[in-house]
Every structure is written in C-alpha cells, then in structure tokens.
Amino acid sequence: MILNDKFFGTLTKTYFNRYETVSNINFIGIQNEIELKFETFSDEDLKYFSEEGIYEEYNNELLFEEYSTIYQSFIKNLDKITPEILQAIRKYQNECYDDSDYTSSFKYFENDKDVIENIELLQITFQIDPFGVVKDTKLYKEMVKDKENELKCMVLVFNAEWVNDDYRLLSVAIVNEKVVYVSEENLSD
C-alpha cells in the first residue's frame, strides 16, 4: 500500500503497520541516504478509536503530522543532539570492550572521532510510544507518568562492525531529543 504524505512524500506500507521511505540526512558531516520508518496505528486501533469517539485525537494523518514535527525538530537540533549520541555510543562500546570479546579487534573508543570512524547511520524509526524502546522499566514508568508530556520517540540504527552479533547493528533510542538507551538489539523492529 502506498501513502502520499505532504511532508515525507511517498511512503510504502511494509509490515506491522509500518510505513517506509528513503531520505538524505547529513549526520556527523556525512551525507547519507537512510531509511525512515514510521510506526502507525493498526486498523483495529483506528476502529476502536472511532467507536470510543476519540478518532479526532488518534489517527494516522495526525500521527504523520506529529512525526514531521519531530523530524524537523530533530534535524534542526541535530548539532546539539549529536554529541550526546556519540558519547552514549562511546560509553556503550567501552563498557562492552573486553580482551576476550569480539570488540577487542576494534580499538577502545577514546573520543568522538573514534566513534565517527566506526559507525554509519542506516535508519531512523519513529515510534508512537517508548514501550519496547526503553528497556528500563523504572525509566519507562517515569516517562509515561506525566500524560500531559508528549513523548517524541525515535530509534537511530547504525551499522557498527564492532558490535558482537550477526547483524552488526547498534540502536540508539531517543525520547524528547535525549538519548535514553543504547543496545545491540534492533529496537526499531
């Protein structure tokens, strides 16, 4: 199924109520063509929202408007967010670094340059809710307790050859433009 969004352009529906497109982004001084993925409400969700009389508040058209706002803010503030992303990746790698581990074949990350040389941004996934992105239950509960505070959730997925798994992927979860979690798991799936 194809969806034409006024901001993101042509989006292709994939699976699990997800839409995808490709975009260019300048991250750490490198222009990359990346996948943008968008989590949407299922048909069952939309039917429920309609039956409950809350469809005006919860529908995919409004969701994409919110995603475009989140994306534009992310791009606008990328220079401010990037140091936190790089620091979180460096901290994660250095905590995992071990002489007996696969990571020992890569150098210990001493600075941002070391991180930049060993990652490549592949995709950004926009999430409706941080559940599944934030693995720390206490952090998740703290984030969702204030229902007035809208949570802007996204996952950046990087190619990271030093990650010790079959996929060589590293995920960085960002909520409200703050890094909240780094994982070898693909948090966007």
Helices and strands as residue ranges (DSSP letters): E 2-5, E 9-13, E 18-27, E 30-39, H 43-51, H 60-76, H 78-96, G 102-105, H 112-116, E 120-127, H 137-144, E 153-159, E 169-175, E 178-183
